[in-house]
Amino acid sequence: MYNIPDFYKRHMSLDEAVLIMRGNNNTIIDMMENLDEKWELHCSGHHFFANDDEFFQVWEHEVNAYNVIKQHMMPLFVGE
């Protein structure tokens, strides 16, 4: 999950998150993996964004949707 700065945190339902992450005929998993790749590139020193704040500004809706979906999926993979 992403550690989103408070300024960029948005509350949304699972349905809203799914709509955001589906994009244009992509699967949710594909979009989540794509976002992870973008974050990894940013963290590895590629200068697409000046800093983390700029990354979250550009991908604000997607990172929030990612966290909502991941939070709902966790119980499927983690024992109680």
FENRA-V467228 format. One record per backbone hydrogen bond with DSSP energy under -0.5 kcal/mol. NH is the residue of the N-H (numbers start at 1). CO is the residue of the C=O. Records with the same first field share a line. If there is no record, write none. Layout:
NH=CO + CO
This chain:
4=2
8=5
9=5 + 6
17=13
18=14
19=15
20=16
21=17
22=18
23=19
25=23
26=22
31=27
32=28
33=29
34=30
35=31
36=32
37=33
38=34
39=35
40=36
41=37
42=38
43=39
44=40
45=42
46=41
48=46
49=46
55=51
56=52
57=53
58=54
59=55
60=57
63=59
64=60
65=61
66=62
67=63
68=64
69=65
70=66
71=67
72=68
73=69
74=70
75=71
76=73
77=73 + 74
78=74
